[in-house]
Amino acid sequence: MLALNVFSLLVFLALNHLAGSVSRLDEKTRTMILRSLLAILLAFNIVKYVFPPLWGGIWRMPVEFSTVAYFVVPLLYLSGSKRGKTWAAYAGILAGFFYYMTMIVAGGRIYAEYTPANIYLSFFCHGSLYFFGLTRLKTEIFLRDGKPTLYVGMGMVLLNAIVSRPLANPDGRLFIYELLDGIHARSMMSASTWQTWSWVYYITLILLVLWSFRLFYRLNVLFLQKATQAVPACRNVHANRLSNA
């Protein structure tokens, strides 16, 4: 299954190139592309998660960060929410980036038992989120006064995972619960050691999340600075707002 790892890398590179190309289009065309893509993403996941129980299937509560993003990101962007635009871009790029990094490093091992259809659909969903988030990061100025939405958004994902645990997929492997329970960290130490030092694990998780917020804003400034240097006519338009970002 090494071919899957290589294929993941190629798709990831293609998404980066495509996001760069779309970010250079005029705003009307770019918006139409993003809205169409997210409408398809939302419609597909409504069919996947909402309809099966109506047909006698099993209800699977969306709890993973990326699965929640399948719904929240399109709804925020398609509704034109100004308050939620920061969270939508952040959630999209975070969910997509870490999915593709996982696939590049260990995709063949993790997805060895999955059908090709499931793999390709997962590629599409995560790829759509990453493409959307990266394109927005390259074209939209995100001021730091929108940072509270990142705290609220992450808190809501965490609360949803905790409250919805009884409704989550009991047969599948859910990364968010492995992360919250410290499964991999626990496997590397004794039970008594974990009880003593588990606080270090959770503080590290919190610090990594906070660092990801900071990195999001930093990348936004870097991308826009690069764009304004490439198009000198835009430099004066964005200079003052970038200094506040």
Secondary structure as the mmCIF struct_conf table of DSSP 4:
data_model
#
loop_
_struct_conf.conf_type_id
_struct_conf.id
_struct_conf.beg_label_comp_id
_struct_conf.beg_label_asym_id
_struct_conf.beg_label_seq_id
_struct_conf.end_label_comp_id
_struct_conf.end_label_asym_id
_struct_conf.end_label_seq_id
HELX_RH_AL_P HELX_RH_AL_P1 LEU A 2 SER A 23
TURN_TY1_P TURN_TY1_P1 ARG A 24 ARG A 24
BEND BEND1 LEU A 25 LEU A 25
HELX_RH_AL_P HELX_RH_AL_P2 GLU A 27 TYR A 49
TURN_TY1_P TURN_TY1_P2 VAL A 50 VAL A 50
BEND BEND2 PHE A 51 PHE A 51
HELX_RH_3T_P HELX_RH_3T_P1 PRO A 52 TRP A 55
TURN_TY1_P TURN_TY1_P3 GLY A 56 GLY A 56
BEND BEND3 GLU A 64 GLU A 64
HELX_RH_AL_P HELX_RH_AL_P3 PHE A 65 LEU A 78
TURN_TY1_P TURN_TY1_P4 SER A 79 GLY A 80
BEND BEND4 LYS A 82 LYS A 82
TURN_TY1_P TURN_TY1_P5 ARG A 83 GLY A 84
HELX_RH_AL_P HELX_RH_AL_P4 LYS A 85 ILE A 110
TURN_TY1_P TURN_TY1_P6 TYR A 111 GLU A 113
BEND BEND5 TYR A 114 TYR A 114
HELX_RH_AL_P HELX_RH_AL_P5 PRO A 116 THR A 139
BEND BEND6 GLU A 140 GLU A 140
HELX_RH_3T_P HELX_RH_3T_P2 ARG A 144 GLY A 146
HELX_RH_AL_P HELX_RH_AL_P6 LYS A 147 VAL A 163
TURN_TY1_P TURN_TY1_P7 SER A 164 SER A 164
HELX_RH_3T_P HELX_RH_3T_P3 ARG A 165 LEU A 167
BEND BEND7 ALA A 168 ALA A 168
BEND BEND8 PRO A 170 GLY A 172
HELX_RH_AL_P HELX_RH_AL_P7 PHE A 175 ASP A 181
TURN_TY1_P TURN_TY1_P8 GLY A 182 GLY A 182
HELX_RH_AL_P HELX_RH_AL_P8 ILE A 183 ARG A 186
TURN_TY1_P TURN_TY1_P9 SER A 187 MET A 188
BEND BEND9 MET A 189 MET A 189
HELX_RH_AL_P HELX_RH_AL_P9 ALA A 191 ALA A 230
BEND BEND10 VAL A 231 VAL A 231
HELX_RH_3T_P HELX_RH_3T_P4 PRO A 232 CYS A 234
HELX_RH_AL_P HELX_RH_AL_P10 ARG A 235 ASN A 244
#
